[in-house]
Amino acid sequence: MQTSQDMLTAMQTQALEAIRTGQATTLEAVKTWTETMAKMTPAAAAPAATVPAEFKAAFGDPAEIIDSVYEFAGQLLELNKKFVHDLLEASQAAQAK
């Protein structure tokens, strides 16, 4: 018999696979569109692929910004996970008394 945890895990696995599939499809579409546009207008497509120096000077390297934001989000998730576990532990300790 399948437990509720098994069902939850199965649903999470399906959701993650759907997201992966959607991301892969989107990435392939962007690559195809970019390649097509580069063939149609090679001179105009090249500058659009680079990040303007003014942007980098004002905001930093886009890849570093992405990494920083996702690192923060990961830390936030871990912090919240610990908090919820602590809440669970505190509520169970109160019930045991």
N, C-alpha and C positions, 0 to 999 in steps of 0.2 A: 504494500500500500504506500502510496506517495504521501509524504508529509507536506505540511504547508511550507516548510523551508525548501523542500525539493521543488515545489511548484514555483516559489519565488525565485529560486536560482534558475530554473528553466525560463521563466519570463525575462529575467535579467539577461540571460544569454541570448535570447531571441532579440531583445531590444538592442543589445550591443552589436549583434550581427547586422541588424537592419541599419543601424547608424553607420557601421563600417561600409556596408554596401552603398548607402547613399553618399558617403564621403568619397568612395572610390569612383562612383559614377560622376560626381561633380568634378573631381580632380581631372578625370579623363576628358570631360567636356571642356574644361578650361584650357587644358593642354591642346586639345584639338582646335579650339577657337583661336588660341594664341598663335599656333603654327599656321593656321589658315590666314589670319590677319597679317602675319609676317610675310607670307608669300605674296599677298595682294599689295601690301605697302611696306616693303622692306626698310626703306629709309625712315618712315614715320614710326614703325614699330620698335625699333631699337631704343630710342630715348625713353619711351614709355616703360621699358623693362627695367630701367635703372631708377634708383631713388635719388631725387635731387639733393645736392650737397646742402642746400639751405634746410631741408627737412631733417637730414642727419644731424646737422649742427644744432638745430632747435630741439629735436626730440630724441636723437640717438639712432642707433642702428635698428631697423624694424625687427630683425630676427632676435636681437637682444631684448627688445621690448616685449615681444611675444613670450620669450623664455621667462622673463621676469614676472609677467602677469600670471602665467600658468604656475610658476613656482609659488607665488603668493597664494593662488587659489588652492593649490595642493596643501600648503601649510594651514590655510583656513579650514579646509575639510578635515585635516587631521586634528586640529584644535577642537572643532565642533564634535568630531567623533569621540574624543576623549571626554568632553563635557557631557555628552549624552550617556556614555558608559558610567561616568561618575554619578550622574543623576539616577541611573538605574540602580547602581550600587547603594546609593543613599536611600532610595525608596525601599529597597529590599531590606536594608539594615533596620529601617524604622518598622517594617512589618514583622521582623523577627523578634522584636522586643515584646 
